[in-house]
Amino acid sequence: MRPPLPVGVIGVGVLGWHHARHLAALPEVELVGVYDIRPERCEEVARALGTRACRSRGELLARARAVTVAVPPAAHAAVGLAALAAGRPVLMEKPLATSLEDADRLVAEAARMSVQLQVGHVERFNRAVRAAEGLLRHPLFIEGERLAPFQPRGTELPVVLDLMIHDLDLILHLAGGAAAVDVRASGAAVLSPLLDVAHARVEFAGGLVASVTASRIAKHRVRQLRIYQEEGYLALDLATGRGEFLRLRGGWSPASPASLDDIAERVVLEAPLADALRLELLSFVHAIQGEREAVVTGAEGRAALALALGVTEAVRLAALASPPEP
């Protein structure tokens, strides 16, 4: 039987805490320590999980064989490069970085050191997405809607890099690696200095079109993805992990009056109930051990970042083309 993999967590704020608690419970892992720039927070988490509060990032890297990184996005490049240079596989929370230059440096360093770089696009492990995987056949049009109530955490990024990037990554995955050939977008900063709401229309080589909206000033939380393809329509509620597939029945003709139930059968999408973050962390461990490929590689994380930055730039250009009236 393979011994547990020694893993550490760098950054144990709100999200890093969840990384650490899941890792502490995985039998495949030994949580050998946590590190945070706030010593009191580091001690608090270490006590709660029965692990070591490391006094420096270097101390943690010396103890761990791999790390997950959940520091603020502006520090992703510096922290990730230090861990990769030490030969430690990294699971980096999304976005991979805040610039393409930093993303490229991370991907290049992982390749140079021949170690794993995985990116935390956790929606890939969403129950509804897992249930839909086997039913997808050349999507033609995708609608994404991701709304959240306002909270100060996350406002150091525009909403495109904070929230919309989840759906952009899923759409890139569904597009099968096709390149975005046209990006149009609009948005506004409402409660913070950066974009709080944005809408994008993205056309891909091959004809797929995606329409995506993200807002962090909504009254209610919404996370939905709707996928249209030739033989049906998939509606995924990412917030609940539920979904359904309206699959076109054979033999129907527009000349024959019929109800929707006569035209399409409703298939409830089901996948085993499991915590998406736990599955993501487990996939990281298995990829390190060579048991399977990484689910979201550094290159895929870089592609999602590139598209998100493209949307942000499209918003800026649209605003310049249509200045507000005096």
C-alpha positions as CSV (number, residue, x, y, z in Angstrom):
1,M,0.0,0.0,0.0
2,R,1.3,3.4,-1.0
3,P,2.3,5.6,2.0
4,P,0.4,8.9,2.5
5,L,1.7,11.9,0.4
6,P,3.2,14.7,2.6
7,V,1.2,17.8,1.6
8,G,1.2,21.4,3.0
9,V,-1.0,24.4,2.5
10,I,0.3,27.9,1.9
11,G,-2.3,30.5,2.8
12,V,-5.0,29.4,5.2
13,G,-7.6,32.1,4.9
14,V,-11.2,31.3,4.1
15,L,-10.4,29.1,1.1
16,G,-7.1,27.8,2.4
17,W,-8.8,26.5,5.5
18,H,-11.1,24.3,3.4
19,H,-8.0,23.0,1.5
20,A,-6.4,22.1,4.8
21,R,-9.4,20.5,6.4
22,H,-10.0,18.3,3.4
23,L,-6.4,17.3,3.1
24,A,-6.3,16.4,6.8
25,A,-9.2,14.0,6.3
26,L,-7.8,12.3,3.1
27,P,-6.3,8.9,3.9
28,E,-4.0,9.3,0.9
29,V,-2.4,12.4,2.4
30,E,-0.5,13.5,5.5
31,L,-1.0,17.1,6.2
32,V,2.5,18.0,7.4
33,G,2.0,21.7,8.0
34,V,0.4,25.0,7.1
35,Y,1.9,28.4,6.6
36,D,0.3,31.9,6.5
37,I,1.8,35.3,6.8
38,R,-0.5,35.9,9.8
39,P,1.1,33.8,12.6
40,E,-2.0,33.8,14.8
41,R,-4.1,32.4,11.9
42,C,-1.5,29.8,11.1
43,E,-1.5,28.6,14.7
44,E,-5.3,28.6,14.9
45,V,-5.6,26.3,11.8
46,A,-2.7,24.1,12.9
47,R,-4.3,23.5,16.3
48,A,-7.7,22.8,14.8
49,L,-6.3,20.2,12.4
50,G,-3.5,18.7,14.5
51,T,-0.7,19.7,12.2
52,R,2.3,22.0,12.3
53,A,2.2,25.8,12.1
54,C,5.3,26.5,10.0
55,R,7.1,29.8,10.7
56,S,8.2,30.3,7.1
57,R,7.3,29.2,3.6
58,G,10.7,27.6,3.4
59,E,10.0,25.5,6.5
60,L,6.8,24.2,4.9
61,L,8.5,23.4,1.6
62,A,11.1,21.4,3.4
63,R,8.5,19.3,5.1
64,A,6.0,18.8,2.3
65,R,6.4,16.9,-1.0
66,A,3.6,18.9,-2.6
67,V,1.7,22.1,-1.7
68,T,-1.6,23.7,-2.4
69,V,-1.5,27.5,-2.7
70,A,-4.5,29.7,-1.6
71,V,-2.8,33.1,-1.1
72,P,-4.2,36.3,-2.6
73,P,-4.0,36.2,-6.5
74,A,-1.3,39.0,-6.6
75,A,1.0,36.7,-4.8
76,H,0.4,33.5,-6.9
77,A,3.4,34.0,-9.1
78,A,5.9,34.6,-6.3
79,V,4.7,31.8,-4.1
80,G,4.1,29.3,-6.9
81,L,7.6,29.9,-8.5
82,A,9.3,29.4,-5.1
83,A,7.5,26.1,-4.6
84,L,8.1,24.8,-8.1
85,A,11.8,25.8,-8.0
86,A,12.0,23.7,-4.9
87,G,10.7,20.8,-6.9
88,R,7.3,20.7,-5.2
89,P,4.1,20.0,-7.3
90,V,1.6,22.8,-6.9
91,L,-2.1,23.1,-6.9
92,M,-2.7,26.8,-7.4
93,E,-6.1,28.3,-6.7
94,K,-7.7,30.2,-9.6
95,P,-6.8,32.4,-11.3
96,L,-3.4,30.9,-12.1
97,A,-1.9,34.4,-12.0
98,T,-3.0,38.0,-12.6
99,S,-1.0,38.4,-15.8
100,L,-0.1,36.2,-18.8
101,E,3.6,36.9,-18.2
102,D,3.4,35.4,-14.7
103,A,1.2,32.5,-15.9
104,D,3.8,31.7,-18.5
105,R,6.6,31.8,-15.9
106,L,4.7,29.3,-13.7
107,V,4.0,26.9,-16.6
108,A,7.6,27.1,-17.8
109,E,9.0,26.5,-14.3
110,A,6.8,23.5,-13.8
111,A,8.0,22.1,-17.1
112,R,11.7,22.9,-16.2
113,M,11.4,21.1,-12.9
114,S,9.2,18.3,-14.3
115,V,6.6,18.7,-11.5
116,Q,2.9,18.9,-11.5
117,L,1.1,22.3,-11.8
118,Q,-2.7,22.0,-11.4
119,V,-5.1,25.0,-11.3
120,G,-8.1,25.1,-8.9
121,H,-11.0,25.5,-11.3
122,V,-13.2,23.6,-9.0
123,E,-16.3,23.7,-11.1
124,R,-14.8,20.9,-13.3
125,F,-15.7,18.7,-10.3
126,N,-19.2,20.0,-9.9
127,R,-21.7,17.2,-9.6
128,A,-23.8,18.5,-12.5
129,V,-20.8,18.9,-14.8
130,R,-19.7,15.3,-14.0
131,A,-23.2,14.0,-14.7
132,A,-23.3,15.9,-18.1
133,E,-19.9,14.8,-19.4
134,G,-21.1,11.7,-21.2
135,L,-24.0,13.5,-22.9
136,L,-22.1,16.4,-24.5
137,R,-22.0,16.3,-28.3
138,H,-20.5,19.3,-30.1
139,P,-22.2,22.2,-28.2
140,L,-23.4,25.0,-30.5
141,F,-24.4,27.6,-28.0
142,I,-23.7,28.0,-24.2
143,E,-25.2,30.5,-21.7
144,G,-23.5,31.0,-18.4
145,E,-24.9,33.0,-15.5
146,R,-23.0,33.5,-12.2
147,L,-24.4,36.0,-9.7
148,A,-23.3,36.5,-6.1
149,P,-24.2,39.0,-3.3
150,F,-21.5,41.6,-2.7
151,Q,-18.7,40.9,-0.2
152,P,-15.4,42.7,0.1
153,R,-13.3,39.6,-0.3
154,G,-12.4,39.1,-3.9
155,T,-12.8,42.8,-4.9
156,E,-9.0,43.0,-5.5
157,L,-9.9,41.4,-8.9
158,P,-12.4,42.4,-11.5
159,V,-15.5,40.2,-11.5
160,V,-14.3,38.6,-14.7
161,L,-11.2,37.1,-12.9
162,D,-13.1,36.6,-9.7
163,L,-16.3,34.8,-10.8
164,M,-16.7,34.7,-14.6
165,I,-13.4,32.8,-15.1
166,H,-15.1,29.7,-13.6
167,D,-17.5,29.6,-16.5
168,L,-14.9,30.6,-19.1
169,D,-12.8,27.6,-18.0
170,L,-15.8,25.3,-18.4
171,I,-16.7,26.7,-21.8
172,L,-13.1,26.3,-23.0
173,H,-13.2,22.7,-21.8
174,L,-16.5,22.1,-23.6
175,A,-15.1,23.8,-26.7
176,G,-12.5,21.1,-26.9
177,G,-9.5,23.4,-27.1
178,A,-11.0,25.6,-29.9
179,A,-9.6,29.1,-30.0
180,A,-11.7,32.2,-29.2
181,V,-11.9,34.2,-32.5
182,D,-14.1,37.1,-31.3
183,V,-14.7,38.5,-27.9
184,R,-17.2,41.3,-27.2
185,A,-18.0,42.5,-23.7
186,S,-19.5,45.2,-21.5
187,G,-19.5,45.9,-17.8
188,A,-19.3,48.4,-15.0
189,A,-17.7,49.1,-11.7
190,V,-20.5,49.8,-9.2
191,L,-19.5,49.2,-5.6
192,S,-15.7,48.7,-6.0
193,P,-13.0,50.3,-8.1
194,L,-13.0,47.3,-10.5
195,L,-15.6,45.6,-12.6
196,D,-18.5,44.3,-10.5
197,V,-20.7,43.2,-13.3
198,A,-19.8,42.0,-16.8
199,H,-21.3,40.3,-19.8
200,A,-19.3,38.7,-22.6
201,R,-20.1,37.1,-26.0
202,V,-17.4,34.8,-27.2
203,E,-17.2,33.1,-30.6
204,F,-14.9,30.1,-31.0
205,A,-13.3,28.5,-34.1
206,G,-15.7,25.9,-35.2
207,G,-18.8,28.0,-34.6
208,L,-19.5,27.6,-30.9
209,V,-20.9,30.8,-29.3
210,A,-21.0,31.5,-25.6
211,S,-22.8,34.2,-23.8
212,V,-21.7,34.7,-20.2
213,T,-22.8,37.1,-17.4
214,A,-21.2,37.6,-14.0
215,S,-22.1,39.9,-11.2
216,R,-21.0,40.2,-7.5
217,I,-23.8,42.7,-6.6
218,A,-26.8,40.5,-7.0
219,K,-29.4,39.9,-4.4
220,H,-29.3,36.1,-4.7
221,R,-26.6,33.6,-5.6
222,V,-27.0,32.0,-9.1
223,R,-24.7,29.6,-10.9
224,Q,-26.2,28.2,-14.1
225,L,-24.9,26.8,-17.3
226,R,-27.1,26.0,-20.3
227,I,-25.7,24.0,-23.2
228,Y,-27.5,23.7,-26.6
229,Q,-26.5,21.1,-29.1
230,E,-28.2,19.5,-32.1
231,E,-30.0,16.7,-30.3
232,G,-31.0,18.5,-27.2
233,Y,-30.4,21.0,-24.4
234,L,-28.6,20.6,-21.0
235,A,-29.5,22.8,-18.1
236,L,-27.0,22.6,-15.2
237,D,-27.6,24.2,-11.9
238,L,-24.0,24.4,-10.6
239,A,-25.2,25.8,-7.2
240,T,-27.1,22.6,-6.4
241,G,-25.2,20.1,-8.5
242,R,-28.5,19.2,-10.3
243,G,-29.3,19.2,-14.0
244,E,-31.5,17.8,-16.7
245,F,-31.1,16.9,-20.4
246,L,-34.0,17.6,-22.8
247,R,-33.2,15.0,-25.5
248,L,-34.9,15.2,-28.8
249,R,-37.1,12.2,-29.6
250,G,-36.6,10.4,-32.9
251,G,-39.3,10.7,-35.6
252,W,-40.7,14.0,-34.6
253,S,-41.7,16.4,-37.4
254,P,-42.5,20.1,-37.1
255,A,-45.6,19.4,-39.2
256,S,-47.0,17.4,-36.4
257,P,-48.5,19.4,-33.5
258,A,-47.0,18.2,-30.3
259,S,-46.2,19.2,-26.7
260,L,-42.7,19.6,-25.4
261,D,-42.9,16.2,-23.7
262,D,-43.8,14.7,-27.1
263,I,-40.8,16.3,-28.7
264,A,-38.1,15.7,-26.1
265,E,-37.6,13.4,-23.2
266,R,-36.4,14.8,-19.8
267,V,-33.4,13.0,-18.5
268,V,-32.4,13.8,-14.9
269,L,-28.6,14.2,-14.7
270,E,-27.1,12.3,-11.7
271,A,-23.6,11.7,-10.5
272,P,-22.3,10.4,-7.2
273,L,-22.7,13.0,-4.4
274,A,-19.2,14.3,-3.4
275,D,-17.6,17.5,-2.3
276,A,-16.1,19.2,-5.4
277,L,-13.0,20.6,-3.6
278,R,-12.3,17.2,-2.0
279,L,-12.4,15.6,-5.5
280,E,-10.1,18.3,-6.8
281,L,-7.5,17.8,-4.1
282,L,-7.7,14.0,-4.6
283,S,-7.2,14.4,-8.3
284,F,-4.0,16.5,-7.5
285,V,-2.7,13.7,-5.3
286,H,-3.4,11.0,-7.9
287,A,-1.8,13.1,-10.7
288,I,1.4,13.5,-8.6
289,Q,1.4,9.7,-8.0
290,G,1.1,9.1,-11.7
291,E,-2.3,7.4,-11.4
292,R,-4.1,9.8,-13.8
293,E,-3.7,13.0,-15.7
294,A,-4.2,16.4,-14.0
295,V,-7.8,17.6,-14.5
296,V,-6.9,21.2,-15.0
297,T,-3.3,21.7,-16.2
298,G,-1.2,24.8,-15.9
299,A,-1.7,25.3,-19.7
300,E,-5.5,25.1,-19.2
301,G,-5.3,27.5,-16.3
302,R,-3.3,29.9,-18.5
303,A,-5.9,29.6,-21.3
304,A,-8.7,30.5,-18.9
305,L,-6.7,33.5,-17.7
306,A,-6.0,34.6,-21.2
307,L,-9.7,34.5,-22.1
308,A,-10.7,36.3,-18.9
309,L,-8.1,39.1,-19.6
310,G,-9.4,39.3,-23.1
311,V,-13.0,39.8,-21.8
312,T,-11.7,42.5,-19.4
313,E,-9.9,44.3,-22.3
314,A,-13.0,44.1,-24.4
315,V,-15.0,45.8,-21.7
316,R,-12.3,48.6,-21.6
317,L,-12.4,49.0,-25.3
318,A,-16.2,49.1,-25.4
319,A,-16.2,51.8,-22.8
320,L,-13.7,53.9,-24.8
321,A,-15.9,53.5,-27.9
322,S,-19.0,54.6,-26.1
323,P,-18.0,57.3,-23.5
324,P,-20.7,58.3,-21.0
325,E,-22.7,61.4,-21.9
326,P,-21.8,64.6,-20.0
